[in-house]
Amino acid sequence: MSRAVDLNSDVGESFGAWTLGDDAHVLDHVTSANVACGFHAGDPQIMLATVRAARDRGVAVGAHPGYPDLVGFGRRAMTCTSDEVYALCLYQIGALAALCRAEGVPLCHVKAHGALYNQSARDPDLARALARATRDAAPALILLGLPWSQHEVAARETSVPFAAEAFADRAYQADGSLIARAHEGSVLHDPETIATRVIRMVTKGTVETAQGEVVTIRADSICVHGDNPAACQILETVRRALDGADVRVSPLREVLSL
């Protein structure tokens, strides 16, 4: 039996008259879309248009809540209490859930964005707030997060289905965390190199860190960032490589057999 993996990307990250990424092309190649919910990027009209575009392509929709930081694109760490994180996540997930409901699209999962993702992966209180918001916003949502991190612990504690995410185009540290974007080489761009890396992640469960070490990884879903300038070419190359390796690209619920 062939292996299966979900392929996700962060989309809907334009704002007003400002456009970021080629969402239409990206959505042609992924099985899950993480839709910005208006705090770090996106606005109500872009959210609605993105839900419709995903629906028309049969792509599963997930909420991508972030810190209220349009200027910093949600990539600047903020000092928020767990109650604040719960409320801001619940608010954003709920907004996207309403748009999905209006369009007849099931909301599938939640994936935190940027600094919120990284901080909650390490901080048990923030992770629990994120998991509780996922549980309370809509029935049976999956929390997509970093394997073996506080994301997974919090999902288990709150009885939320968890999916382990690996990053195709980001460099890893030895502890399995991502290298901060401020560092050179933190974002990868070469499609062939990335495709080879993804096949290794899925078939061998390992990834080479920026320091040259090989560490264990788990991947129910692979992320290619939609704002990567090479995103479309990367996705096309990764899809061909997965097909060639007899890896079935499937929506997240199918991968998790939910």
N, C-alpha and C positions, 0 to 999 in steps of 0.2 A: 504494500500500500504506500502511495506517495505521501510525503509530508505535506502539511498545510501551514500557511502563514498569512496573516493579514498584512496589508500594506497601507499605511496611513500617512496623511500629510496635513499640515496646519494651513487652513485656507480662510477666506473671508476676512483677510487682514488689511484690506483697503479701508479708507475712511473718507467719506464725503467725495470730493473731487480728486482725492489722492489715491492712486492705484499702486498696489504692491502685489507682485506675483502674477503668473499666468494661470489663474484658477481653472479656467475652462480646459486647458490642456492637462493640468495636473489631475483633475477629476476624471479624465479619460483613462488614467492608469492606476488609480488607487482603489481600494475596496472600502476604506473608511476615511471620512473627512472630519477633522477637528475644527469646528467653526468658532472663530473669535466672537465674543459675546458683548463687545462694546466698551470694555474697560481698558484693555491694552491696545485694542484695534477693533475695527468693525463699527457698524452703526445699524440701526434697525432695518433700513432698506437693503444694505449689503448682506446682513444676516438672512433676510427673507430670500433674496436672489440666490444666495449660496445654497440654502436648503432646497430651493427649486432645482438648481443645477445638479445637485447631488441626486435628488429624487429621479430626475430625468435620465441619469446614467446608472441607476441602481446602486449607488454608493451609500453605505451606511453613514448616518450623521451622528456626531458626538459633539458635546459642548466643550469649549476650550476657554475656561475662565482664567483670568489673570488679575494682577494687581491694577488698581485704578491709576494708570500711569501711561497715558497716551504719548506724552512727550518722550518718555524713555522706552516705549514699546514693551512695557512690562518686564524689562530685563534688569531693572534696578531693584536691589533688595529693599524691602520695606519692613518696618517694625510694626507688626500687627498682632493683636491678641488672637487667641484661637476663636473667640466669639466673633471677632471682626472677620476673620477668614471664613468662618462658617456662613455668616450673613452675606458677604460679598460673593461667595461661590453659589449659595442657594439662589440669590437674586439673578445671577447671570445664567445659571442652568435653567431656572424657571422661565426666563425670558425666551431662551431658545426653544424650550419645550413647548411654549405657547405657539410659537411660529411653526414648529414642526406639526403640532396638532392641527393647526389651521390648514396645513398643506397635505394632511394625511400621511405624514412621514413619522415612523417610530424613532424616538430618540434612543440611541444605542448605548452610548458610553460618555464618560467624562475624563478629560485629560487636562491637568493644570498646565498653565503656560509659563515659560521663562523662569523668572526668579521665584515665583510661587511654586513651580514644579521642583526646582532645586532645593529651596528651603524646606518644603514639606517632605521631601525625600529623606531629610536628615532629622527633622524635628517631629517627635511623636505627637505633640499637641496640635501642630498645624496639620499633620497628616490625618489625625482623627477628625479634625474639623472638616477637612476636604472629604473624607469618607462619609461622614454624617450628612453633609450637604448632598452628596451623591445618592445616598440612601433615601433622603427625605424629599428630594426634588421630584422624583418620578419613579415608578416601580421598575425594579430589576435592571437598573443601570449598572454597567460595568465600569469599574475604576481602572483606567489604563495608567500604568506607572512603572517606575524603575524596579526591576526584580531584586528581592532580598533587602529592599529598603523599608523605611517606615511606611511608605505607600502600601506595601504588601501586608505589613503587620496590622495597620489600621483597617484595611479592607477585611482581614480575617476577624478582627475584634468586633466589627460592626456588621458582619454577615453580608458584605457587599462582594459580588463576583469580581475577581481581580484578573487582569491580563498583563503579562510582562512585556515591556517595550524595550526594543533595542534601536539604536540610532545609526542609520546607514552613513550619514554625512557628518558625524561629530566624532572628535577624538576622545578616547577614554583614558582615565587614570587607572592605576593599579588596583584601587579599591572598588572599581566598577562605576564610579561617578564620572561625569563629563568634565572635560577641561573647560574652564571659563572662556567665553568668547573673546575676552580681552587679550588672550594669549595667541601668539602666532601659531598657525597650524591647527587651531581648535575646530575649524570648519573645513571639511574636505570637498573637493570640487571635481576630481577626475572620475568620470562615469565608470570606466573599466575597472579602476582600482576599487571603487566603491562596490561595484557588482560582485567582484571576487570576494570582498569582505563580507558582503551580505550572505553569499552562499556558505561561507565558513560559519557565520553566526547560526544559520538555520540548520545546516547539516552536521556540524561538529560541536556546536554550542560553545564556541570560543571566539575571542577577538584579540587582536594585537593592540596593546596600549601604545601611547605616544613614546613611551620609554623602551619599547621593544619587547616587553613581557607579554606572555600569552595568559589571558585570564578567562575564567568560565563566564558564560553569559546565557541568558534564557530569552527566547524571543517568540511570543505569541503574535506580536505585531512588530513590523519594521517601519520606522519613521524616516521619511525624506522631507526636509523642511521646504515648504512652498515658497519661502522668500530666498532660498538659495538660487543665485542667478542661473545655475546649471540644473535646476530642479527637473525640468521637463526631459532633458537629455538623460539625466541620471535615472529617472523613473522608467523611461523606455529601455535603457540598457539593463536595469535591474530586472524588469519583467521578462526580458528575453533570457537572461541568465537563469532565473528561477524556472522558467519553462524548460530550459535545457537540462536543468538538474532534477527534473521530475518533482518539483515543488509546486503544489497547487496553491494559487493565491486566492484566498477566500475571505468573506467578511468575518469580523471578529466573533460573532455568535457561533458561526459554523466551526471556526477553529477551536473554540472552547466547548463545543457540543452543548450549547445552551438552548 
